[in-house]
Amino acid sequence: MLDANLKTQLKGYLERLTLPVELVASLDDSPKSAELKELLQEIASLSDKVTFAEADEDMRKPSFAIVRPGTDISVRFAGIPMGHEFTSLVLALLQVGGHPSKEAQDTIERVKGLDGDYTFETYFSLSCQNCPDVVQALNLMSVLNPRIRHTAIDGALFQDEVEKRGVMAVPSIFLNSLPFGQGRMSLEQILAKLDTGAGERAAEEIAAKKPYDVLVVGGGPAGAAAAIYAARKGIRTGIAAERFGGQVLDTMGIENFISVSHTEGPKMAAELAAHVKDYEVDVMDLQTATRLIPAATPGGLATVELQNGATLKAKTIVLSPGARWRQMNVPGEAEYRNKGVAYCPHCDGPLFKGKRVAVIGGGNSGVEAAIDLAGLVSHVTLIEFDGQLRADAVLQARLRSLPNATVIV
Ligand SMILES: Cc1cc2nc3c(=O)[nH]c(=O)nc-3n(C[C@H](O)[C@H](O)[C@H](O)COP(=O)(O)OP(=O)(O)OC[C@H]3O[C@@H](n4cnc5c(N)ncnc54)[C@H](O)[C@@H]3O)c2cc1C
């Protein structure tokens, strides 16, 4: 299953293992089980620290656990983690095998200190760009704290389960069998949701902060740029952001950032964070601003209220809250979000395999989505509120040539 190049790379990574790792597979007679067995045996052949075994220990087949023998530490995948999840597989092998994570030490200590039994299940698709972050965060948490268990499940392979649980968008996270989260989540975000005391501690810390010269609300490219420019003047600068990195985190290929021919969203977001950290900018991530109160008198301090109740004051406030998915504002849209209403054809498309779907919007994004989906689903209807599509002619022609696509304007 692995080509020569991938094998060489993986062999190099596996040299970093300091502890033995066992791959324990639960298989049946299906072709997918045979594929997984081949993959795991190939991985085991690349390092004398990795062994392969079969055991009928999990109801999901094919699945496998990456186990640190003699301990409770293990990470489980149901399905074959190739595609975007191959990195998650490699990281899980390394971390179970004793290779340290690059997460901040205080985050690691907070995960280790979580007092409770948490069984997580994450549904992913192999084409989902947002899934690896969630899978990798939960895998690492389960390596750091054996009371946290995690199974990453390829939704396209376990469709009955996906339908029974009403999963229609990935990543979808369940904790102790109940819905926990949907969409990209960082380890910090997951931790903040579990460690409820952390929110109160953060609110107390924020409430004690002195006023800023410039406070930036929003941590996307615009907010990061504003903060860097302010800090370079030597003035007291802070950033409060719901999700540092912004929309850049939701994409992979970026090819129009002039002077950088190709980069990937998460890489660019990490570079934005590193660039901001080069300056004395007080970054307050995972903080949502709920209200802006202008200064009472000219030259006075304006106030930003946060969702956790804390307030921040500054002489100048820069608002750079970016953009969100556009809504149609039709009945049912909010109630069915991620239960049939989806925003990422690449991520969630595989969950609609064989079904009839509608795509709203006849611009380039909508038409590209409809073309991609037509290869997966039984039928696509593209709906455009205007009298004509606005997508490039070549895309429109491609869409209209497909036998299982209909356009309604
Ligand atoms: C899938 C996808 C692919 C893309 N591909 C490209 C591309 O290839 N090339 C390109 O040029 N552009 C691309 N874009 C667009 C690009 O990402 C945006 O134009 C850019 O991120 C906008 O930057 P921004 O800082 O203004 O806002 P955003 O990136 O939206 O950041 C907004 C920030 O504000 C925060 N925020 C929002 N509300 C609050 C609040 N109430 N309190 C606190 N914080 C808040 C958010 O958490 C975030 O940190 C893409 C976007 C997407 C979604």
The ligand as an SDF file (V2000), in Angstrom:
LIG
                    3D

 53 58  0  0  0  0  0  0  0  0999 V2000
  -11.7960   27.5050    2.6550 C   0  0  0  0  0  0  0  0  0  0  0  0
  -11.1590   28.8750    2.4350 C   0  0  0  0  0  0  0  0  0  0  0  0
  -10.1580   29.0150    1.4890 C   0  0  0  0  0  0  0  0  0  0  0  0
   -9.5630   30.2600    1.2720 C   0  0  0  0  0  0  0  0  0  0  0  0
   -8.5450   30.3370    0.3610 N   0  0  0  0  0  0  0  0  0  0  0  0
   -7.9340   31.5290    0.1500 C   0  0  0  0  0  0  0  0  0  0  0  0
   -6.8360   31.6450   -0.7690 C   0  0  0  0  0  0  0  0  0  0  0  0
   -6.3780   30.6420   -1.3240 O   0  0  0  0  0  0  0  0  0  0  0  0
   -6.3020   32.8710   -0.9530 N   0  0  0  0  0  0  0  0  0  0  0  0
   -6.7770   34.0050   -0.3090 C   0  0  0  0  0  0  0  0  0  0  0  0
   -6.2650   35.0910   -0.5300 O   0  0  0  0  0  0  0  0  0  0  0  0
   -7.8190   33.9200    0.5640 N   0  0  0  0  0  0  0  0  0  0  0  0
   -8.3950   32.7240    0.7990 C   0  0  0  0  0  0  0  0  0  0  0  0
   -9.4410   32.6440    1.6780 N   0  0  0  0  0  0  0  0  0  0  0  0
   -9.9300   33.8860    2.3120 C   0  0  0  0  0  0  0  0  0  0  0  0
   -9.0070   34.3490    3.4560 C   0  0  0  0  0  0  0  0  0  0  0  0
   -8.8140   33.2870    4.3750 O   0  0  0  0  0  0  0  0  0  0  0  0
   -9.6390   35.5430    4.1580 C   0  0  0  0  0  0  0  0  0  0  0  0
   -9.7990   36.5780    3.2180 O   0  0  0  0  0  0  0  0  0  0  0  0
   -8.7960   36.0500    5.3120 C   0  0  0  0  0  0  0  0  0  0  0  0
   -8.5830   35.0470    6.2770 O   0  0  0  0  0  0  0  0  0  0  0  0
   -9.4620   37.2520    5.9670 C   0  0  0  0  0  0  0  0  0  0  0  0
   -8.6660   37.6560    7.0470 O   0  0  0  0  0  0  0  0  0  0  0  0
   -9.2480   38.4600    8.2720 P   0  0  0  0  0  0  0  0  0  0  0  0
   -8.1520   38.5920    9.2750 O   0  0  0  0  0  0  0  0  0  0  0  0
   -9.9130   39.6790    7.7960 O   0  0  0  0  0  0  0  0  0  0  0  0
  -10.4450   37.5680    8.8600 O   0  0  0  0  0  0  0  0  0  0  0  0
  -10.5380   36.0530    9.3510 P   0  0  0  0  0  0  0  0  0  0  0  0
   -9.4780   35.2210    8.7770 O   0  0  0  0  0  0  0  0  0  0  0  0
  -11.9620   35.6830    9.1590 O   0  0  0  0  0  0  0  0  0  0  0  0
  -10.2460   36.1900   10.9180 O   0  0  0  0  0  0  0  0  0  0  0  0
  -11.1920   36.7570   11.8020 C   0  0  0  0  0  0  0  0  0  0  0  0
  -10.6630   36.6560   13.2200 C   0  0  0  0  0  0  0  0  0  0  0  0
  -11.5670   37.3120   14.0930 O   0  0  0  0  0  0  0  0  0  0  0  0
  -11.9660   36.4370   15.1400 C   0  0  0  0  0  0  0  0  0  0  0  0
  -13.2830   36.8380   15.5950 N   0  0  0  0  0  0  0  0  0  0  0  0
  -14.4390   36.9140   14.8960 C   0  0  0  0  0  0  0  0  0  0  0  0
  -15.4310   37.3620   15.7050 N   0  0  0  0  0  0  0  0  0  0  0  0
  -14.8570   37.5750   16.9170 C   0  0  0  0  0  0  0  0  0  0  0  0
  -15.3430   38.0250   18.1780 C   0  0  0  0  0  0  0  0  0  0  0  0
  -16.6330   38.3810   18.3430 N   0  0  0  0  0  0  0  0  0  0  0  0
  -14.4970   38.0900   19.2230 N   0  0  0  0  0  0  0  0  0  0  0  0
  -13.1890   37.7530   19.0910 C   0  0  0  0  0  0  0  0  0  0  0  0
  -12.6780   37.3190   17.9220 N   0  0  0  0  0  0  0  0  0  0  0  0
  -13.4960   37.2410   16.8580 C   0  0  0  0  0  0  0  0  0  0  0  0
  -11.8730   35.0660   14.5010 C   0  0  0  0  0  0  0  0  0  0  0  0
  -11.8180   34.0430   15.4820 O   0  0  0  0  0  0  0  0  0  0  0  0
  -10.5660   35.2260   13.7330 C   0  0  0  0  0  0  0  0  0  0  0  0
   -9.4810   35.1020   14.6060 O   0  0  0  0  0  0  0  0  0  0  0  0
  -10.0220   31.4190    1.9640 C   0  0  0  0  0  0  0  0  0  0  0  0
  -11.0380   31.2780    2.9340 C   0  0  0  0  0  0  0  0  0  0  0  0
  -11.5910   30.0130    3.1760 C   0  0  0  0  0  0  0  0  0  0  0  0
  -12.6630   29.8680    4.2330 C   0  0  0  0  0  0  0  0  0  0  0  0
  1  2  1  0
  2  3  1  0
  2 52  2  0
  3  4  2  0
  4  5  1  0
  4 50  1  0
  5  6  2  0
  6  7  1  0
  6 13  1  0
  7  8  2  0
  7  9  1  0
  9 10  1  0
 10 11  2  0
 10 12  1  0
 12 13  2  0
 13 14  1  0
 14 15  1  0
 14 50  1  0
 15 16  1  0
 16 17  1  0
 16 18  1  0
 18 19  1  0
 18 20  1  0
 20 21  1  0
 20 22  1  0
 22 23  1  0
 23 24  1  0
 24 25  2  0
 24 26  1  0
 24 27  1  0
 27 28  1  0
 28 29  2  0
 28 30  1  0
 28 31  1  0
 31 32  1  0
 32 33  1  0
 33 34  1  0
 33 48  1  0
 34 35  1  0
 35 36  1  0
 35 46  1  0
 36 37  1  0
 36 45  1  0
 37 38  2  0
 38 39  1  0
 39 40  1  0
 39 45  2  0
 40 41  1  0
 40 42  2  0
 42 43  1  0
 43 44  2  0
 44 45  1  0
 46 47  1  0
 46 48  1  0
 48 49  1  0
 50 51  2  0
 51 52  1  0
 52 53  1  0
M  END
$$$$
